[in-house]
Amino acid sequence: MRSARARRAMPQDDGSLVDGDVRRFYDPRLGMYSVRLQPGECYTTAASDETIVTVLGSCVAACIRDPRSGFGGMNHFMLPESESGTWSGVSAVLRYGNHAMELLINAVLKSGCRREDLEIKLFGGANLMDGPSRVGSKNAAFALSYLEAEVLPVLSSDLGGTHPRVVQFVPSTGAARRVLRKRADERQIAETERRYKARLTTAPPPEGDIELFD
């Protein structure tokens, strides 16, 4: 049995993960392997025994798959869009929704999926701590408008509100499960997002594990 924390997480320049970078462990409750996705990452798989898990506050995650082959994946982005793909000079393309969506959609299409067959689900975009910036609403609105502009329908979505979410997605079957976190967790998750975003303005993304909001 492999521990998620025993493996280093070193995303590629575009933020996507390759096999050696993945935080993957066997979850007996699910009866399959669980891959933990961090902010600014994207992961795709054809494995029938993998579920992708992430925790979302104001961030948004798209779950996209080919229903014919079961190939699919998830992204996790923190801000709506950037033309350059940089964050204060730091390469951080997948922190932005436009780059994160493009990468995941293209990865599923390149697997052989027809564009009209893409199965898309959206989660996240909560407005935590009642702040005036409402980043969660902006992320959610961006994801919906991006897919509308691309003429790609959303099969289902769970966006907005004030509660953080845990999302589990099984690309091979398309099953997606959303669990709202307790109100008491809201401040912790909002602060973790804030610290993570602040670190990106001063230093490159760390090579080791990034704290998962739990």
Summary of the structure (lengths in Angstrom):
residues: 214
radius of gyration: 15.9
end to end distance: 21.3
largest distance: 44.9
contacts: 717
relative contact order: 0.19
helix: 29%
strand: 28%
